[in-house]
């Protein structure tokens, strides 16, 4: 099948891209606003197109453990859910990280805490980049900002997952999942055979031990030295991710005097805010982290020498703003703006927040507070 | 060229599918498009709305507060979206069920009797196509041949025999959209 242009919802585009990526198995459980993923996969009958298994599990917990099982055999395994469902999967995600298994998890975020709302939100930032599950692990987190990226990031996520033998999270939200845009879909890739997997990624999976020692997949190590070595191995992977696989996009930053930092849906809305601000004569730029871990710390630190203030725009009560502050090492004032409860901030609100919190006095007050606290 | 449109009405009026036809038609003339529905609890019984953007350039925000055109199909949506039209922009509405007519004098306002016309044509389901016709008369952002292509793409093949009926409805809408003059405010002394 040739690559083709379609009008699709973000969720549908991700599902179609998963089939074309040659994913071996999807396990999931329905929840708004990501249900179109499992719905699309069920309707498309990928078992007939590629042999891909699609199964609605009895719960989110069952689904993530099915992913663990499939990933242990070296298969490309995918699951998706939305916020409350991801909370249920966290134990399994921690086990995947501990057992060094490649897998892709999709979170189409809705508002929380608790059952919250079915409307878009970015309130799972902390959960995504600060662990979420237990133990010293991190997820490689991709944040799509368009329907095209919902499709493209499936391939990218599996490449990273297998490169590092680590779980990867695609952190989307209800807005990107539910909206329709043009998308160009890639050609169908064949599913990997065991021999191809071993050739490409090494002989680590449970593929049948004919002629070799058995491979053991576990996250348990009761010998302290061995367990510490495992933790160090994980940390080495994360350091390598920061070095080799950090992704971000700078928009209108060349001459920027002020900066917005935003990812996913907020980045799209912030881009319009940049247009509005520039029409008013405010030299505004946007830094869009494409990966949330690794985070573009160095790029932010460099921009901090150039801009007078930074506004972190997120659909939450203030989460990524902490990482922005850590990155810029207090060189410039950093404030947060965001709506919650499923309300989406408008471009006009973002410009107004920038003017109020950063441009007008707000920034000076910030500095004075800090100086007086030193005195 | 960029055209930002909000279509708002009751769930079941064909608001989302009208947006989808617009989006597909935009693709047919090589434009960038975005289609963002309100998928919330609003859909169950209350208002349904969709924001559609057609543009020759990359679309930044698919979510907008202020748009070029608002197509308003019930009173709740009038209350919510009359304010969202840019000064100089267009508001198109079906007066059916409207108790509080629009009052802004800095925008162009048009009425179209979509409900009545569709009923007269004997098929209430083509209501949204009548409205679309009215919109295309006032904002010819899409060529009619691209609308036909968009229709073919957005409705399933087994309904393609209904495309002529849809086109008839679009023509009906084009013929029957009329300017609406805002009532003069009563001067108080």
Interface residues (C-beta under 8 A of the other chain):
Chain A: X5 X7 X32 X33 X117 X118 X119 X174 X175 X178 X179 X180 X181 X182 X265 X268 X269 X270 X271 X272 X273 X274 X275 X342 X344 X346 X347 X348 X349
Chain B: X20 X23 X24 X27 X32 X33 X34 X35 X36 X37 X39 X40 X41 X59 X60 X61 X62 X63 X64 X65 X66 X153 X154
